[in-house]
Amino acid sequence: MEEKNVLLAPVDGKCVSLNEVPDEMFAEKIMGDGVAFRYEGDAIYAPCSGIVRVVANTKHAIGIQNEEGLEVLIHVGVDTVNLAGKGFETLVVQGQKIKQGQQILRIDRAFMDQQHINLITAMVLTNYKDFQYDILSLDQNVVHNQTEIIEFSKNKIKKVEEKKMKYKKLCEDIIQYVGGRENIINVTHCITRLRFKLKNEDKADTKALNQLDGVMKIIQTGGQYQVVIGTHVDDVYDELVEIGQLNKEVPLDIDEGDTEQKSILSRFLVLMSGIFQPILSILMASGMIKALLKLVVLAGWLNETSGTYTILNSLGDALFYFFPVAIGWSAAKKFGIKEIYGITLGACLTYPAIVSLSSAEPLYTLFAGTIFEASVFTEFLGIPVILPGAGYASSVIPIILIVFVAAKIFKFLNKKLPAMIRSFFVPFLTLIITLPLALIVIGPIAMFIQDLLGELVQLIVGLNAGIAGLFLGTFWSVLVMFGLHMPIIMMFNVNISTYGYDIINPLIFSGALATMGAVLGVIIRTKSVQEKNIAVPALFSTFFGVNEPSLYGVLIPRKKIMFSCFLSAGIGSMIAGFCGAKLYAFGASGPLGLPCFINPNGIDIGFIGLCIGAVVSFALALIAALIIGDKKDANAIQLGKE
C-alpha cells in the first residue's frame, strides 16, 4: 500500500476485537470497522491529528477527521450515554484542531467503578470503505501515542466531487425506498442517523435500504424510521434535503434514542431538556444552597445582614440571577455555535448598565392608552428600546430565542463570507446584528405577551377566583418556563399595598405541594441511583421555595408526570380560590410561607381551604406519579445508545 498512515493507541491497556464490545452497533460493525480497548487509566488520547467533528453532549463519544479524510469515532463504555456526562470531562470542542497524542477526554474512574460501568472503549473507522487498512496490534498490550494500532492508506479516498455524487445517488435511493417524497412527513438527524417521520412505514422497502452501500442499518421504533449512516450523516442530510426539497429540521446534537416528536410541545420539551441538561448539576447545587440558607435563617443560626449570609447567598443566587448567561452557553452548544456567543449575549442581557436603564425615568411612552402601551427607556440609532421592569435577570426563553437567531446569522455569514475574512467578520457581524434585534424585537414581544397574560389573569380573577385558581394553578409552571410570570408577581405587591391582602398568590401556592408529590413519587418508583441523586435534592429545594431543579431536572423529562402535576396544582388552587384564600404578608416561599396566609383576625375558611387544596394537590400528584412510574419519555434526552 502507498502513502501509509497510522492510528496510535488512545489508551494504555490491551487492544481487543470489536466483538468483545457488548453492543451490537459495534460488535456487528454497524458503526464501522476497528478495535476496542480494555484499560485501567483515566485518560483518552487522540489516535491521530485532525479536526474534532463530533463531541457528544453526553461526553462519552468523540469523532475526529484527519487530514486524509479518515473518520475515527472514539466511544467510551457501554450505555455511558445514560450517565448524561457525569464522570466525563471533555478536553476538546467541536471544530478544534488537535494533534496526535493530545489528551481529549478524562474519566472519573472512581465514579465509574461505583456505578459498575463497563468502560471498554471502541475506536472505529466510520468511513472505512473509502480506505485500505490493516489492524496491527490485536490482542496485544499497547501504550498510548506509541503503539501503532491501524495502518491505512489514502489511495482510495474519493475526491469531493465524487463523494458528492455518491451522496446524491445514496440520497435518491433512500428517498425512493422510504416510499418517495410524498411519504415523508419530515426528517432530521442526530450524530449517526437520519430520522424519518413517514406517513406509512409499510411503503418503505427496508430490505432494499439495508442493502444500499452507505446504509449501516435500519431501525424502526418509537414512530420513527431511522437510517443509520455514520458520523458523516450531516453531509448526507444536507444532500437529502436538497434533492428531496424537504424542509430542514433543527438537527439533534446527540443520539436521543427512540424518539417520536408528535407536536410542537414535545419538541419544545426535548429542546428544554437538552439545554438544561449540562447545567442541571450546578442548578441542583444552587437550589440546595438557597434552601439550606433559608433553613438556617429560620432556625436563627444566621442573620440575613451578616457577611456570611451575603457570601453564601451569592453562591446560591448567582446562577438564578445570571440565568441568561448559563442558558446562553448551553443553548449555543445545542444550536451548533461556539459557547462564547451564548455567554456574551446572555451577559449583555444582565449587564449592569442595561439593567439600570429599566429602573430610570422613561424617555416617553408608546401607544399610550392601549394594550400596547410601553415605556421607552433608551434608543438605539433612534429606534425605541423597550425593557422589562425587572430586567432580563432570571429569564429563560428570551435568551434561547436570541441564541437561536444568532446561530442562524452565524451559519449564514459563515457560509456566505470569503474564508479569508471569516475569523473576524463572522463574530463581529453576528453579535452586532443579534443584540439590537434582541432588545428591539425579541424582548418587547416577550414583554407584550407578559402584559397580556397579566391582564387576562386579572380578568379571570375578577370573574371567579375558583376558576382563576384552576387556570393559574395549572399553567403557572408553564409561565415560569417561558419567563412570563413577572407581571403577575408584581400584582402581589400592588394588591397588598392597596387592599392589605392579595387573592392571586394563593392561587399558585398548591404548585409547590403538587411538585413535591410528583417528585416524591419519582423517588419512590425509581431504582436508579442517578435519578435519586437528582430528585432528592430537587424535592428538598422545592420545600424551601426553589422549584427550578424539580421542574427542569425531574418533571420536563417526564411529560405525563409533569402534566398530571400541573393539573393537580390547578385542582388544589381551585379549592383555595373558591374558599377565598388571601395572602396578607410576604415571607418564605413554598410550604414554609404558609403562616403568611393567616388572617390577622384569626384562621378563617380561606386559610383552611388553602391547606385542603395543598394537601389535595400533593396527594393527587403523588398518586399519579406512582401510577405512571419514573420512566422518562421516549423523546427525552439521553435515552439512545450509540
CORJOUR-V795048 format. One record per residue. RES is the residue in one letter. PSI is psi as a letter, one per 20 degrees, with the letter a starting at -180 (999 if undefined). OMEGA is omega as a letter, one per 20 degrees, with the letter a starting at -180 (999 if undefined). BURIAL is b if it has 9 or more other ideal C-beta (glycine too) atoms within 8 Angstrom, else e. Layout:
[[RES;PSI;OMEGA;BURIAL] [RES;PSI;OMEGA;BURIAL]]
//
This chain:
[[M;q;a;e] [E;q;r;e] [E;m;a;e] [K;q;r;e] [N;q;a;b] [V;q;r;b] [L;p;r;b] [L;r;a;b] [A;p;r;b] [P;i;a;b] [V;r;r;b] [D;o;a;b] [G;b;a;b] [K;p;r;b] [C;p;a;b] [V;r;a;b] [S;q;r;e] [L;h;r;b] [N;h;a;e] [E;i;r;b] [V;o;a;b] [P;l;r;e] [D;o;a;b] [E;h;r;e] [M;h;r;b] [F;g;a;b] [A;h;r;b] [E;j;r;e] [K;k;r;b] [I;h;a;b] [M;i;a;b] [G;r;r;b] [D;q;r;e] [G;b;a;b] [V;r;r;b] [A;r;a;b] [F;p;r;b] [R;p;a;e] [Y;r;a;b] [E;i;a;e] [G;a;a;b] [D;j;a;e] [A;q;r;b] [I;p;a;b] [Y;q;a;b] [A;p;r;b] [P;i;a;b] [C;r;r;b] [S;q;r;b] [G;b;a;b] [I;p;r;b] [V;o;a;b] [R;h;a;b] [V;p;r;b] [V;o;a;b] [A;q;r;b] [N;h;a;b] [T;j;r;b] [K;j;a;b] [H;i;a;b] [A;p;r;b] [I;p;r;b] [G;p;a;b] [I;p;r;b] [Q;p;a;b] [N;r;a;b] [E;i;r;e] [E;i;r;e] [G;i;r;b] [L;p;a;b] [E;o;a;b] [V;p;r;b] [L;p;r;b] [I;o;a;b] [H;o;a;b] [V;o;r;b] [G;r;a;b] [V;p;a;b] [D;k;a;e] [T;i;r;b] [V;h;a;b] [N;i;r;e] [L;i;r;b] [A;k;r;b] [G;i;r;b] [K;p;r;b] [G;i;r;b] [F;q;r;b] [E;o;r;e] [T;p;a;b] [L;j;r;e] [V;r;r;b] [V;r;r;b] [Q;p;a;e] [G;i;a;e] [Q;p;r;e] [K;p;a;e] [I;r;r;b] [K;q;r;e] [Q;p;a;b] [G;i;r;e] [Q;p;r;b] [Q;p;a;b] [I;i;a;b] [L;q;r;b] [R;q;a;b] [I;p;r;b] [D;n;a;b] [R;g;a;e] [A;g;r;e] [F;g;a;b] [M;h;r;b] [D;h;r;e] [Q;h;a;e] [Q;i;r;b] [H;l;a;e] [I;p;r;b] [N;o;a;e] [L;j;r;b] [I;p;a;b] [T;p;a;b] [A;q;r;b] [M;o;a;b] [V;q;r;b] [L;o;a;b] [T;h;r;b] [N;l;a;b] [Y;h;a;b] [K;i;r;e] [D;j;a;e] [F;q;r;b] [Q;p;a;e] [Y;q;r;b] [D;p;r;e] [I;p;a;b] [L;h;a;b] [S;k;a;b] [L;p;r;b] [D;k;r;e] [Q;q;r;e] [N;p;a;e] [V;q;r;b] [V;p;a;e] [H;q;r;b] [N;j;r;e] [Q;g;a;e] [T;p;r;b] [E;p;a;b] [I;g;a;b] [I;p;r;b] [E;p;a;b] [F;r;r;b] [S;q;a;b] [K;j;a;b] [N;i;r;e] [K;j;a;e] [I;p;a;b] [K;q;r;e] [K;q;a;e] [V;g;a;e] [E;h;r;e] [E;h;r;e] [K;h;r;b] [K;g;r;b] [M;h;r;e] [K;g;r;b] [Y;h;a;b] [K;g;r;b] [K;g;r;e] [L;g;a;b] [C;h;r;b] [E;g;r;b] [D;g;r;b] [I;g;r;b] [I;g;r;b] [Q;g;a;e] [Y;i;r;b] [V;j;r;b] [G;j;r;b] [G;r;a;b] [R;h;a;e] [E;i;r;e] [N;i;a;b] [I;o;r;b] [I;g;r;e] [N;r;r;b] [V;p;r;b] [T;a;r;b] [H;q;r;b] [C;b;a;b] [I;h;a;b] [T;i;a;b] [R;q;r;b] [L;p;a;b] [R;o;a;b] [F;q;r;b] [K;o;a;b] [L;q;r;b] [K;g;a;e] [N;o;a;e] [E;h;r;e] [D;h;r;e] [K;i;a;b] [A;p;r;b] [D;n;a;e] [T;h;a;e] [K;g;r;e] [A;h;r;b] [L;g;r;b] [N;h;a;b] [Q;i;a;e] [L;p;r;b] [D;o;a;e] [G;i;r;e] [V;p;a;b] [M;h;a;e] [K;q;r;e] [I;p;r;b] [I;p;r;e] [Q;o;a;e] [T;q;r;e] [G;k;r;b] [G;j;r;e] [Q;q;r;b] [Y;o;a;b] [Q;p;r;b] [V;o;a;b] [V;o;a;b] [I;g;a;b] [G;a;a;b] [T;i;r;b] [H;j;a;b] [V;h;a;b] [D;h;r;e] [D;g;r;b] [V;g;a;b] [Y;g;r;b] [D;g;r;e] [E;h;a;b] [L;g;a;b] [V;g;a;b] [E;g;a;e] [I;g;a;b] [G;i;a;b] [Q;l;a;e] [L;q;r;b] [N;p;a;e] [K;p;r;e] [E;q;r;e] [V;o;a;e] [P;q;r;b] [L;q;a;b] [D;i;r;b] [I;r;r;b] [D;o;a;b] [E;j;r;b] [G;b;a;b] [D;n;a;b] [T;q;r;b] [E;o;a;b] [Q;n;a;b] [K;h;a;e] [S;r;r;e] [I;h;r;e] [L;g;r;e] [S;g;r;b] [R;h;r;b] [F;g;a;e] [L;h;r;b] [V;g;r;b] [L;g;a;b] [M;g;r;b] [S;g;a;b] [G;h;a;b] [I;h;a;b] [F;i;a;b] [Q;g;a;b] [P;h;a;b] [I;j;a;b] [L;g;a;b] [S;g;r;e] [I;h;r;b] [L;g;r;b] [M;g;a;b] [A;g;r;b] [S;g;r;b] [G;g;r;b] [M;g;r;b] [I;g;r;b] [K;g;a;b] [A;g;a;b] [L;h;r;b] [L;g;r;b] [K;h;a;b] [L;g;a;b] [V;h;r;b] [V;g;r;b] [L;h;r;e] [A;i;r;e] [G;j;a;e] [W;i;a;e] [L;q;r;b] [N;p;a;e] [E;i;r;e] [T;i;a;e] [S;q;r;e] [G;h;r;e] [T;g;r;e] [Y;g;a;b] [T;g;a;e] [I;g;a;e] [L;h;r;b] [N;h;r;b] [S;h;r;e] [L;g;a;b] [G;h;a;b] [D;i;a;b] [A;g;a;b] [L;g;a;b] [F;g;r;b] [Y;g;a;b] [F;k;r;b] [F;g;a;b] [P;h;r;b] [V;g;a;b] [A;g;r;b] [I;h;r;b] [G;g;r;b] [W;g;a;b] [S;h;r;b] [A;h;r;b] [A;g;r;b] [K;g;a;b] [K;h;a;b] [F;j;r;b] [G;k;r;e] [I;r;a;b] [K;q;a;e] [E;h;a;b] [I;h;r;e] [Y;g;r;b] [G;h;r;b] [I;g;a;b] [T;g;a;b] [L;h;r;b] [G;h;r;b] [A;h;r;b] [C;h;a;b] [L;h;a;b] [T;j;r;b] [Y;p;a;e] [P;g;a;e] [A;h;r;e] [I;g;a;b] [V;g;a;b] [S;h;r;e] [L;h;a;b] [S;i;r;b] [S;i;r;e] [A;r;r;e] [E;p;r;e] [P;q;r;e] [L;g;r;e] [Y;r;a;e] [T;p;r;b] [L;q;r;b] [F;l;a;e] [A;p;r;e] [G;j;r;e] [T;r;r;e] [I;i;r;e] [F;j;a;e] [E;p;a;b] [A;q;r;b] [S;p;r;e] [V;p;a;b] [F;h;r;b] [T;r;r;e] [E;q;r;b] [F;o;a;b] [L;k;r;e] [G;i;r;e] [I;p;a;e] [P;p;r;e] [V;p;a;b] [I;p;a;b] [L;q;r;b] [P;q;a;b] [G;h;a;e] [A;j;a;e] [G;a;a;b] [Y;j;r;b] [A;p;r;b] [S;j;r;e] [S;q;a;b] [V;g;a;b] [I;g;a;b] [P;g;a;b] [I;h;r;b] [I;g;r;b] [L;h;a;b] [I;g;a;b] [V;h;r;b] [F;g;r;b] [V;g;r;b] [A;g;r;b] [A;g;r;b] [K;g;r;e] [I;g;a;b] [F;g;a;b] [K;h;r;b] [F;g;a;e] [L;h;a;b] [N;h;a;b] [K;h;a;e] [K;h;a;e] [L;q;r;b] [P;q;a;e] [A;h;a;e] [M;i;a;e] [I;j;a;e] [R;g;a;b] [S;h;r;e] [F;g;a;e] [F;h;r;b] [V;g;r;b] [P;g;a;b] [F;g;a;e] [L;h;r;b] [T;g;a;b] [L;g;a;b] [I;i;r;e] [I;g;a;b] [T;g;a;b] [L;g;r;b] [P;g;r;b] [L;h;a;b] [A;g;a;b] [L;h;a;b] [I;h;a;b] [V;f;a;e] [I;g;a;b] [G;g;r;b] [P;h;r;b] [I;g;r;e] [A;h;r;b] [M;g;r;b] [F;g;r;b] [I;g;r;b] [Q;g;a;b] [D;h;r;b] [L;g;r;b] [L;h;r;b] [G;g;r;b] [E;h;a;b] [L;g;r;e] [V;g;r;b] [Q;h;r;b] [L;g;a;e] [I;g;r;b] [V;h;r;b] [G;h;r;e] [L;g;a;e] [N;o;a;e] [A;h;r;b] [G;g;r;b] [I;h;r;b] [A;h;r;b] [G;g;r;b] [L;g;a;b] [F;g;a;b] [L;g;r;b] [G;h;a;b] [T;g;a;b] [F;j;a;b] [W;g;a;b] [S;h;r;b] [V;g;r;e] [L;h;r;b] [V;g;r;b] [M;h;a;b] [F;i;a;e] [G;k;a;b] [L;j;a;b] [H;i;a;b] [M;g;r;b] [P;h;a;b] [I;h;r;b] [I;h;r;e] [M;h;r;b] [M;h;a;b] [F;g;a;b] [N;g;a;e] [V;g;a;e] [N;g;a;b] [I;g;a;b] [S;h;a;e] [T;g;a;e] [Y;i;a;e] [G;i;r;e] [Y;r;r;b] [D;p;a;b] [I;j;a;b] [I;g;a;b] [N;h;r;b] [P;i;a;b] [L;i;r;b] [I;i;a;b] [F;h;a;b] [S;i;a;b] [G;g;r;b] [A;h;a;b] [L;h;r;b] [A;g;r;b] [T;g;r;b] [M;g;r;b] [G;g;a;b] [A;g;a;b] [V;h;r;b] [L;h;r;b] [G;g;r;b] [V;g;r;b] [I;g;a;b] [I;g;a;e] [R;h;a;b] [T;q;r;b] [K;i;a;e] [S;p;r;e] [V;h;r;e] [Q;g;r;b] [E;h;r;b] [K;h;r;b] [N;h;r;e] [I;g;a;b] [A;h;a;b] [V;g;r;b] [P;h;r;b] [A;g;r;b] [L;g;r;b] [F;g;a;b] [S;g;a;b] [T;h;r;b] [F;h;a;b] [F;j;r;b] [G;j;r;b] [V;o;a;b] [N;i;a;b] [E;g;r;b] [P;h;r;b] [S;g;a;b] [L;g;a;b] [Y;h;a;b] [G;h;a;b] [V;g;a;b] [L;g;a;b] [I;g;r;b] [P;i;a;b] [R;n;a;b] [K;g;a;b] [K;g;r;e] [I;h;r;b] [M;g;a;b] [F;g;r;e] [S;h;r;b] [C;g;a;b] [F;g;a;b] [L;h;r;b] [S;g;r;b] [A;h;r;b] [G;g;r;b] [I;g;r;b] [G;h;r;b] [S;h;r;b] [M;g;r;b] [I;g;r;b] [A;h;a;b] [G;g;r;b] [F;h;a;b] [C;i;r;b] [G;k;r;b] [A;q;a;b] [K;q;r;b] [L;p;a;b] [Y;i;a;b] [A;q;r;e] [F;q;r;e] [G;b;a;e] [A;q;r;b] [S;r;r;e] [G;a;a;b] [P;h;a;b] [L;i;r;b] [G;j;a;b] [L;g;a;b] [P;h;a;e] [C;i;a;b] [F;j;r;b] [I;p;r;b] [N;p;r;b] [P;h;r;e] [N;i;r;e] [G;r;a;e] [I;p;a;e] [D;a;a;b] [I;h;r;e] [G;g;r;b] [F;g;r;b] [I;g;r;b] [G;h;r;b] [L;g;a;b] [C;g;r;b] [I;g;r;b] [G;g;r;b] [A;g;r;b] [V;g;r;b] [V;g;r;b] [S;g;r;b] [F;g;a;b] [A;g;a;b] [L;g;a;b] [A;h;r;b] [L;g;a;b] [I;g;a;b] [A;g;a;b] [A;h;r;b] [L;h;r;b] [I;g;a;e] [I;h;a;b] [G;r;a;e] [D;i;a;b] [K;p;r;e] [K;r;r;e] [D;q;r;b] [A;h;a;b] [N;j;r;b] [A;q;r;b] [I;q;r;b] [Q;j;a;b] [L;i;a;b] [G;r;r;b] [K;q;r;e] [E;999;999;b]]
//
